[in-house]
């Protein structure tokens, strides 16, 4: 059974295994979160580009019809 980890205790010295487990827990899900964040950002950029092109086209058509 693993010993309790008290990070508030200044005398706590984690073993290499405990340190590895702490780092693993601290960064769990980070890669997936980054991938999802980049996917969402690319999706938003693509949507904004489409909206900007549509706005430009409608404004350009309106100006050429004058």
GROMACS elastic network, one bead per residue, 0.5 to 0.9 nm:
[ bonds ]
;  ai    aj funct       b0    kb
    2     5     6  0.85832   500
    2    18     6  0.88624   500
    5     8     6  0.89403   500
    5     9     6  0.88281   500
    5    12     6  0.78434   500
    5    14     6  0.80129   500
    5    18     6  0.84806   500
    6     9     6  0.55851   500
    6    10     6  0.88015   500
    6    12     6  0.68836   500
    7    10     6  0.73406   500
    7    12     6  0.67576   500
    8    11     6  0.88332   500
    8    12     6  0.81006   500
    9    12     6  0.54532   500
   10    13     6  0.82503   500
   14    17     6  0.77684   500
   14    18     6  0.54564   500
   14    19     6  0.57100   500
   15    18     6  0.50579   500
   15    19     6  0.60536   500
   15    20     6  0.84621   500
   16    19     6  0.50460   500
   16    20     6  0.60604   500
   16    21     6  0.85631   500
   17    20     6  0.50399   500
   17    21     6  0.61500   500
   17    22     6  0.85788   500
   18    22     6  0.60380   500
   18    23     6  0.85471   500
   19    22     6  0.50152   500
   19    23     6  0.61235   500
   19    24     6  0.84480   500
   20    23     6  0.52055   500
   20    24     6  0.60499   500
   20    25     6  0.85767   500
   21    24     6  0.50064   500
   21    25     6  0.60859   500
   21    26     6  0.84873   500
   22    25     6  0.51409   500
   22    26     6  0.60097   500
   22    27     6  0.86696   500
   23    27     6  0.61978   500
   23    28     6  0.83384   500
   24    27     6  0.54692   500
   24    28     6  0.58352   500
   25    28     6  0.51413   500
   25    29     6  0.87567   500
   26    29     6  0.87835   500
   26    30     6  0.87089   500
   27    30     6  0.54354   500
   27    31     6  0.82493   500
   28    31     6  0.78226   500
   28    32     6  0.87297   500
   29    32     6  0.52792   500
   29    33     6  0.60452   500
   29    34     6  0.86094   500
   30    33     6  0.50704   500
   30    34     6  0.61390   500
   30    35     6  0.86367   500
   31    34     6  0.51059   500
   31    35     6  0.61782   500
   31    36     6  0.85906   500
   32    35     6  0.51082   500
   32    36     6  0.61115   500
   32    37     6  0.84773   500
   33    36     6  0.51224   500
   33    37     6  0.59941   500
   33    38     6  0.85954   500
   34    38     6  0.61463   500
   34    39     6  0.85225   500
   35    38     6  0.52386   500
   35    39     6  0.61568   500
   35    40     6  0.86780   500
   36    39     6  0.50080   500
   36    40     6  0.61324   500
   36    41     6  0.85284   500
   37    40     6  0.51966   500
   37    41     6  0.61181   500
   37    42     6  0.86225   500
   38    41     6  0.50193   500
   38    42     6  0.60793   500
   38    43     6  0.84904   500
   39    42     6  0.52267   500
   39    43     6  0.61505   500
   39    44     6  0.86487   500
   40    43     6  0.50408   500
   40    44     6  0.61501   500
   40    45     6  0.86090   500
   41    44     6  0.50885   500
   41    45     6  0.61325   500
   41    46     6  0.86008   500
   42    45     6  0.50551   500
   42    46     6  0.61271   500
   42    47     6  0.85834   500
   43    46     6  0.51792   500
   43    47     6  0.62198   500
   43    48     6  0.86514   500
   44    47     6  0.50771   500
   44    48     6  0.60906   500
   44    49     6  0.85068   500
   45    48     6  0.50915   500
   45    49     6  0.60446   500
   45    50     6  0.85922   500
   46    49     6  0.50834   500
   46    50     6  0.62415   500
   46    51     6  0.86822   500
   47    50     6  0.51363   500
   47    51     6  0.62395   500
   47    52     6  0.86278   500
   48    51     6  0.50163   500
   48    52     6  0.60432   500
   48    53     6  0.85337   500
   49    52     6  0.50620   500
   49    53     6  0.61039   500
   49    54     6  0.85330   500
   50    53     6  0.51534   500
   50    54     6  0.61278   500
   50    55     6  0.85351   500
   51    54     6  0.51095   500
   51    55     6  0.60565   500
   51    56     6  0.85164   500
   52    55     6  0.50320   500
   52    56     6  0.60173   500
   52    57     6  0.84797   500
   53    56     6  0.50356   500
   53    57     6  0.60088   500
   53    58     6  0.85503   500
   54    57     6  0.50874   500
   54    58     6  0.61418   500
   54    59     6  0.85347   500
   55    58     6  0.52396   500
   55    59     6  0.60878   500
   55    60     6  0.84053   500
   56    59     6  0.51520   500
   56    60     6  0.58507   500
   56    61     6  0.84180   500
   57    60     6  0.50471   500
   57    61     6  0.60156   500
   57    62     6  0.84851   500
   58    61     6  0.51350   500
   58    62     6  0.60882   500
   58    63     6  0.86007   500
   59    62     6  0.50229   500
   59    63     6  0.61134   500
   59    64     6  0.85952   500
   60    63     6  0.51268   500
   60    64     6  0.61614   500
   60    65     6  0.86472   500
   61    64     6  0.51392   500
   61    65     6  0.61960   500
   61    66     6  0.89850   500
   62    65     6  0.52583   500
   62    66     6  0.68069   500
   63    66     6  0.55771   500
